[in-house]
C-alpha cells in the first residue's frame, strides 16, 4: 500500500460548486475499491435508512422515514463507509512484520489503509512489536491493572463520538461502578463551549430546531462552518430551504464552494444543470471577529426597534443589561475586529431585521476560541431579542461533527453529569456512583503528564492525534502503565503506548452483530 507524498500536491483554482457528477464518481471509485460491487451495494443502500445504519462521517440528522432518498448519503459518507467496510485485514501476521517504531514512522493515511484489525493484540513492557493475545487473557490483564490502582480516579475512560448510545451507556456505567467520573470525550474538544453557553441561556446544550425548521426558515445564518466540506448533506437541506424562499448569510473568512453553488446528485438540475446557488450574502470576517459582529448587529436591531418585546418580557431575563451593553459598541473597534465595513454589517442586520423566522447555525469556527462561550451566548441573545426560539422556522442549530457525540453525552458520557442522572443510576442499578466531578480531556492529559493517572481506555477515536498540544499528549500517554484502545483500524494512538498496551478489535456500524438471541441493533 503506497503512501502519499506532499511533494506531489498541487494547487488548483478555487472550485465554484460542490457535489455533482464528480462526487458520485469519487464515491463509487472509493467504495468499489475498498468493498467490491456486492458489498458496496449492500452497505450504501442501507446507509442512513430507517432499517439500516447511521453514517459515521458527521452528525447531520436524517429526514423522517418515508422522506429519504434511496441514496441518502454524501461523498464523505461513502468514503467513511468504504474505510470501515473494507475487505483489507490487519492480521497478527501484519503486526509481526512491522515493529511499533516502523508503524509510527508512517502517516495516518497509510495506517488507515492497512485494514480492519482481526485479533486482540498486546504490547508487553519492553517489546518492540504487538503480538496476539486471547480475549480472556486480555481482559485479565486489564482487570489486574485496574485492581492495582491506588484509587479509581487513576483510571481514564475516553469516548469517541463514533460510539453507539447503547455502548456509551454501558461504558459510563462500568466506569462509575468502578468508582470514577473520569469520562473525557471528544466533545470536550469541539462543541463544549456550545454546551456551556446554551445550558446557561436556554437551559439545554442542544439545538432548539428540527430539520423542518431549517426547511421553513426565512433566513439562515451560517457562522464558522463549511457545510460542503464537513457535513455535505446539510447542503440538501439548505437547497430545500432556498426553494421554499429562504435567504442565507454565510459568515466565514473563506467563501466555501459548497455555499456558492450546490449540484445535488439526486436531481437532474444538479447532475447536468446549473445547480442551486445557496449563500445570498457573504461576510468575509476576520478569524474570531464574530463576537464583535453579533454585538454590532444587536446594536442596529435595537436602533431600529426590531425587537420582539412581548417575547422578551415574557420569556427572557437580562434584556436591559444586554441593551445597555450593545447600544454602546464602538464601531471602530468592531470594524477592526471583524475586518468588515459598517455597510457590510448593516446589510446583514437588515436581512435579520426583515426576517420573521431565522435559524442560527454555527460550528467550530465559533467554538474554538477562548471567548467561544461569550460568542455563542451573543448568538443566543440575537435569537432571543427577536423571538427566534420556540417557533416554526427559527432557532439555534449548533452543527456537530462526530456522528453521535450528542447521543454519548445524553447517555452519561460526561465528567460532570447532573446529580439527577447519578440518582437514577443508584435507583436503577443499586450502587451509589461517585459524586465528585471527574476529569475532562485537558485535565486527563494533565493527570497523565503529572503521574496522577496510570490507566487509559479509549472507546474508539484517535486520542493521541485528536487532542491539543500533541507532544505533551504523546509523552503523557507514554508515561502510562497501561493504554487500551477499542478500535476497528490502526491509528496513531496505538503506537504511542504505555508500558503495556492493548488493541481490542470491534464491530463497526456497517456490520451485523449476530448473537445466540438473534441479530442485535444499536441506536445513535
N, C-alpha and C positions, 0 to 999 in steps of 0.2 A: 504494500500500500504506500504510494508516494505521498510526500508531504508538500505543502505549498512553500513557495519562496517569495518573500515580499519584493524581491528584485523584479519579479515577473508582473507586479501590479502596475497598472497604468491608469491615468485619469482621463475620463471622458467628459463630454459636455453634460451639463445637468439634464436630467430627464424632465419631460413635460407632462407625464401622466404615469399612473400606476396600474398594475394588473394587465388585463387584456390577453391576447394570444400568447405573448411571451411568458407570462406567469403560468398559463396552462401547460405550455411546452416544458418549462423548467420543472414544474411539479411532477409531470409524468416521467420525465427523464430520471429525476432523482428517485422516485418511487419504484419504477421498474428496475433501476439499477440495484437498489437495496433489497427489494422484496420479490421481484418477478411478477408476471402478469396476474396469476391467480390470487396471490397474497395481496397485491395492490388493489384489485377489485374488491376483495372481501373487506379489507380494512378501511379504505377510503369511503366506501358506500355506507359503512357503519359509523363513520366519524361524525360526531355531533348530532346523531339521530337519537330519538327517544328510547329506542331499544338497543342502541349501540353504546358508544363510549365518548366521553368529552375530550376535546382536543387538549393537549398538554402545552401548546405553544403560547397561549395567552389566556386572559381571564374574561374576554368578551362574552357576554351571555348569548344563549341560543334563543331563537324565536320560539314561540309556543308550538307544541306538536300540531301538525296539520298546516303549519305555515313555513315549513323548512324545505329547502331545495334538496334534490337528490344528492347533489354535490355541495354539502353545507360546510365548506372549508375553504381556506385560502392557501396561497403558496407556502407561507410559513407553516401552516398546519400540516400540509402534505409532507414537507421536509421533516418536521418533527416526528410524524408517524413513521416515515421511512427510516429515520435514525433508530427508533425504538424497535420496529418490527423487522429490522434487517435479519437476513439469514446468516450473516457472518458471526462467528463464535470465537470468544476469547477463552480457550480451554486451559486446563492446568499445564498442558504442553507449551502453550504460548508463554505463560509466566516462567516456565523452566528455561525457555530460550532467551528471555530478556530479564536482565537484572533491574532492580528498582532504580538504580542510578541511570541505566541506559534509557529506561522509560521516561524518567524525569527530564532527560535531555530533549525529548520530543515535544512538539507543540500540542496544545489542547485538541486541535483539529485531528491530528494523527491519532492521538489516543482514542478519540471517539469513534474513529473508523475501524477499530480492531474488533468490534462486535460485542455481542452480549456475553456477559460473564456466566459461566455454566456451573461453577462449583464453588463452595466456600473456600476462601484462601486465607492463609495466615503468614505473617512475617514474625518470626520469633526474635528475641533480643540478639543482636549481633549478626543476624542473617542478611544476606545481600539480595535474596530472591523471595518472592511469595511461593508458598507450597500448598498443596491441597490439604484440607482438614475436614473431617466428618462433622455433620451438623451437631451431634451430641457433644463432641469434643469442643467445638466452637462455643456452644452455649455454656459448657462447664468452665472454660477459660474466662468468659465474660462474667459468669456468676461469681467465680473465685475473686476476680478483681473488684467487683462491686462490694462483695462482702469484706474485703480487706481495707476498704476506705475508712478513715477515722470518722467521717461524717458523710451522710448522703449528699450534702452540699458540695462535696468534692467531685461530684459527677455532673456532667453537662449533657443534656438531651436536645440536640438540634433537629429542626424540622424544615424541610423544603416545601414550597407550595405545590409540588407535584403529588404530595400525599393525598389519599382519599379521606373523606370525612371519617369513615369507619376506622382506618388505620391510625389517623390522628387522634381520635378519641381514645382508643385502646393504649396508644403510646403515652399520652399525657396521664392516663390512669395508672399505667405502670410506674412512670416517674414519680407521681405523687404517692403511690403506695410504697415506693422505695423510700420516700421521705424528703423530696426536694421539689421546689418550683423553678429550678433552673431549666427553663424551656425556651432558649433563644430560638428565633426562627427568621426566615428570610424577610418577613415583613418589617423587622427591626431596621432593615437597610433600604426600604423603598417607601412605603406609604405610612410609616409610623407617625410622621408629622400630621398626616391626614387624620389618622385615628384619634390623635390627641385633640387636634383643632375641632373636629366635628363633635367629639364626645363632650367637649366643653362648651359647645354652642348649640347644637341641635339635639344633644343627648344620645347620639348613636354614631359610631365611627364608620358608617357605611353610606352608600348612595341613597338618596331620597327619591330616585326616579326608577321607572321601568323602561323597557325598550319602547313601549307605546308612547311614553312621554317624549322620547327623542324624536319619534316619527311626527308627533303633533306640535312640536315646538315652533314658535315663530322666529326665534333667534337661538343659535347655538354658539357658545363661546368655547373655543379650544385653546387652552393655555398650556404651554410647556409640554406638548406631546406631538408625536409623529405617527398618526394612525396608520398610514400606509406602510410604515416600516415595522411597527411594534404590535399592532393589533389590526391587521388589514380588514377583517370582517366588519369593523366599525364603518368602513367606507360604504358598505351596502346600506347600513342604517342612515348614514348621512345623505346618501343618494335618495333614499326614500323620503327623508325629511325635506330635501330640496324639491322633490316632485310634489310634495304637499305645500310648498310655498315658503319654507324656512329660508332664512339668511344665515350665513356662517361667518364668524370672525375668527381668524387664526392669529395667535399671539406666540411668536417664536423667533429666535434670532435668524433661523434659516427658513426659507419657504419650501416646504416639502412638496415633492412632485405629486404625491397622492392627494394633497389638498388643492393642487392646481386642477387636476382632471383625473377622474376615475373611469377606467374602461372595465365595466362589470362583465366578467366572463360568462355570467348567467344570461346575458341579453345579447341580441343581435347588434344593438347600438354600441355595446361595449366591445364586441369581438371584431366587427367590421365597420362600425360607425365612429362618430366623433367622441363618444363617451360623455361624461357629465362633469361640467365644471362645478367645483364644490365651494371653495372659500370665496366669499364676496369681498372681503376686506382683510388685508394682512397688515399686522403691526410688527415690524422687524425690531423687536425690543432688545435692549442690551441684556446680557445674562444677569439674572437676579434683579431686574428692574420692575418686576411685577407688583410688588407691594406699593411702590410709588404710583404705578399706573392705576391700580384699583382704587387707591385713595383719591387720586385726581378725578377719576370718573365719578366717584361718590360725591365729590365737591360740586361737580357740574349737575348731577341729578338733584342735589339739594338746591342749587341756584335756580334750576328750572321747576322746582317743586314736583319732580317726578317721583313722588314717594307715595306708597300705599299707606296712608295714615291710619286707616281703620285696622289694617293688619298689624302695623307696628304697635298700636296702642293695645290691641287685644292679645297678641301672641309674643311680643318681644320685651326685653328689658335692656337698658343701657343706651337707648337711642340718643338721648340728649348729649351724653358724653361723646358718642361717635360723631354726631353732628358738629359739635364744637371743635373736635379734632380735625375732621376732614375739611371743614369750612375754612380752615386757616392754612391749607397746604401752600407751600412755597413753589410756584411754578418753575422758577429757575432750578430748584433742586430736583423737581420732577423731570424736567427735560434732560437734565444732566444724568440722572439715574437711569432713565429709560432709553435715552438716545432718540426719542421721538419728538416731533414738533407738537405745539399746542393744537394745531389744526388736526393732526392725525388723531390725537387723543379725543378731541371734541367730536370728530366724526364717529368714532367708536361709541362715545357716550350717547350721541343722537340715536344710533341704532338701538342701543339698550333702552333709551327713553321711549322709543316708538314701538317697542315690543311689549305685548301683553302676556307673553309666556316665554321665558328664557331658561335654557338649560346651560349650566356652567360645567364644563368638562376640564379636567387637568390630569397631568401625570407627573413624572419625575423631574420635569423641567422646573416644577414648583417645589417639589418635596425635598430636593437635595441641597438645601441651603440652611445656614444657621438660623435664618429668620423664617423658615418654612411654615412653622405653626402660625406665626403672625400673618403671613401672606394668605394662607388658606382661610384664616378667620376673616380676613378682609374680603375674600371672595364670598364667604358666607354673609358678611354684612351687606354686600350689594344685593344678594338674593333676598335677604330678609327685608331690606329697605323698600323693595318693590313688590313684596308679597309673592316672590317667586319660589315658594316652598309650599307643598301641600295642595297644589292644584295641577290639573292636567297640562302636560306640555311644559312643565317648569320644574326646576330643582337642581340639586347638586349631584355631580357624577364624577367622582374620582375613578379614573380608569386604571385598574391594577394590571400588573404584568404577569405574575405567576398564576397558573391556571386555577389553583384552589387555595390561594393564600388567605382569602376571606373565610372560606369554609374551615380551614385549620384553626383560625382564631376563634371562630364560633364553637368549635369542638373543644376548646380549652387550651390550645397551644398558645400560652401567654404566661409570661413570668410574673405578671401582676393581675391575675384573674380575679374578678369580683368575689366578695365574700359569699354572695348567694349561690354562686357556682360551686364553691367549696362545700357549702352547707348541703347542696343537693347531692354531691358525691358521698358525703357522710351518710345521708339519709338512704341513698340507694344501695351503697356498697358496704356499709358497715365499718368503715375505718375513717379516722379523722385525718384529713390531708393537712400538710403543713400550711401554716398561715403566713409565714414570713415571705415577702416578695423574693423572687429568685433573680437570676442574672439574665439580662438581655444579651444580644450578640456582642456588643462592645465590651460590656463588663465581663463576659465569658472569656474574651481574648485576654483581658487584663488579668483575670484569675489564673488562666493557664500560664501567662507570662510570669506572674509573680509566685508561681508554685502553690497556689491555693486550690487548684483543680488538678485531678490526676487521671480522670476517665472522660473520654469524649465519645458519644454515639451520635451519628448522623443518619437521620431517616431521609435518604435521598439528598439531592443537591450536590454542590461542589464548594463546601465551606471555605477551603483554603483560597480558592480563586475568586469567590464572590465577595468576600469581606474586605473592608478597607485596610490600608496600611499593610500591604502584602508581606513585606519582610518580617514585620513584628508578628503577624499571624503565623507565618511559616515556622519561625523559631518557637512560638508558643506551642504549636502542635507537636513539634519535635521534642519538646520537654515533657510530654505526657507519658504516663506509664502504659496506657492503652488507648488506642484510637480504633473505632469500629465504624464502618460505613455500610449501610444497606443500599445497594446500587444495582442498576441494570447494566451499566457500562463503565469502563475505566475512565477516571478523570484525575486531575492533579492532586486532589485531596488524598487519594490512595497512595501517593508517592511521597507525601510529607507526613511521615509516620511517627507515632510514639514508639516506645521500646518494643511493645508488642502491637501488631496491627492486624485487623481482620477486615476482609471484604465479604459481605454476605449477599449473594445474588437474590433477586426478587423478580416477581412478575411485573409487567407494565400494564398500562390501561388497555393496550391493544390485544391482550391475551385473555383467554378464557381460563378461569380457575375452576377446575373440576375436582370436587371432593366426593367422599362417600355419600354425603347427603344430597349431592347433585351440583349443578352449576351455581357458583357464587356470584354476587354482584356488589358493586360499590357505588357510592354517590359522591359528587363534588358540588 
